[in-house]
Amino acid sequence: MKRPLLQVADPLGRLRELHAARDPLYTETAHDVVDTGRPSVSMLVNIVVMQLELAGIVPTGSGSSGGPQG
């Protein structure tokens, strides 16, 4: 699939421009922001679930155990 906005001479530069323009709006309108850094997937899932619990969106104690799903 081709990305029309990236059909330019410098796609990485275009991505940087888009990020610079859009990130402030995304940050301003976000209910929660999770800094992903480089945690494992299970750690990231736990962080998101904790945020949902704190917001009252999911019941407390429904977090992932970090183990494989079957």
Protein Blocks (a to p, Z undefined) as FASTA:
>chain_A
ZZfklmcfblmlmmmmmmmmmmmmmmmmpmbdcdfkjacfklmmmmmmmmmmmnomacgh
iacehiacZZ
